[in-house]
Amino acid sequence: MFNRKYRLIDIARQIDRDKSTIIRWEEMGFIPKASRDSRGWRYYAESEAKKIVALVKETNYFRDLDKVAELNGGTRPQRMVYIGVFIGVLLILSQLLVTGLRYTRAADEEVYATVSAGNLQILNSSSSGSFDAAVTVSFTSQTSALTNFGAIQLEDARGGVAGWTLNMTATDWNQVNNSAPGGRHNQLDYNATGSDGNLGKMCVITTTGAIRSQAGQSTASITKGGSDCFSAGVSTIDWYIAAGTFGNGQYWITDFDLEQFIPSNPTAQNLTTTITLTLS
């Protein structure tokens, strides 16, 4: 007796679906695997084809998985179990990887994951320094220089988008004098505001200043301030300004210079000033 072979197209016409759909059902374990002819083409025996058509209609195109299990002797297709487990693993991983994502468990208990913000801070800087060379008493004004203030390492680990500014303030130069209030005596101004005619002035030279990201990030949106001098109207001088959404990570700042104007006929003595760098 002749046993007719049913190709995919024959079954597809009967159930109004594409051949690719039938192949997918086969891969998912919904229907038996097709036989192959000498050319490698799929085909089904007549009895198999009729069973497939009937199964498709009884399970509403495999939308009714309980019906599928019933027709398979109480067992759902193994392929669907694997897919369900895989999807479940993906969902768990996605919830773990997304910081702060809230998810709800079966008991409606809300669970949160939190990443605490770090700090905006200066990690390393010089604690002391000296101008390049001592100056001698002169009857004409002169300028002393501090070439390369020293390397400064800063960090923005807040995880936000606020940006930051690094600036500098200073104090008048003084010497130790135990009989003076506070144990020191002011001798030289840093901002040219003295009333005793001994007007000194400190300037920040930013020309050779540089900034480098420790992680190799772009510094294009971190702007260097211009060279400036302290005065009655200038009490703070900006070194670098990071625009909002930029400046995250660690940076090294180097090669800033200082200059101190010294008026003529100064007093011969050792003087100190306090320079404060503020990151905010």
C-alpha positions, 0 to 999 in steps of 0.5 A: 500500500502506498504511504504518502509523504507529507512535506512541511508545505502540505501541513502548513496549508492545512493549519494556515501557518508558515513552514518556519512555525512548524520547524519551531514547534518541532524544535520546542518539542511540541510535535515529533521530529520529521524524517529526512529524504535523500536530499535532506528535506523534512517529511512526515508519514500520513499518520504523523501529519494527521496527528500534527494537524489534530494536535494543533487544533486541539491545543489552539496552536499550542497556546493551551499548554495544559492540553499539550501536557495531557496529550503527551501523557501528562508531561509538558514538552521538555524544551519549554522547561528549559526555556522557562528556566532560562528566562527565569535566570535572566530575570534574576540576573537583570534584577541583581545588575540594575542598581536600586531596582525594586522588585516584588516577591510572592509575599509582596515584600519590597526589597531594595539594593543601595549603592552608597555615594563616595566623597568629593575629596583631595587625596594627596597634596604637598603639605609644605613648600618653598619658593625656588630661591631666597631673595636678598634685601633690595632697594627695588621691588622684586618677584619670587617664584615657586615653580611647580606647586606640586602634584595634587590628586583629587577624587569625585566618587559621589556618583552624581552629576554635580561637577566640582571646582578646585580653588585656592586661598592664601593668608598674609606672610608672617614670622614667629613672634611670641610677643605678638597676638597669636604668636605671629606677626604679619610682615608681608601682604599677599593681596596688596591691601596692607596699610603700612606701605609694605604691600606684597601680592601673590599671583597664581600662574596657570599657563603650564598647569595640567590635569590628567585622568588616572583612568584615561578619561577625557578632560575636555569639559574640565576648564582651567582657570586663568592666571590671576592675582589676589587683591582686595576684590579677589580672595579666591582663585579657581584652578579647575572647574568640572562642568556638571556630569563631568569630573567623575573619577580620580585626577592629577593636577600638576605644574601650577606656579606661584609668584610673590611680589615683594616691595623694595627694602623689605625686612630680612626675615623668614616668612610663611603663608598658609595656602588652602586648596578647596574642592567643592 
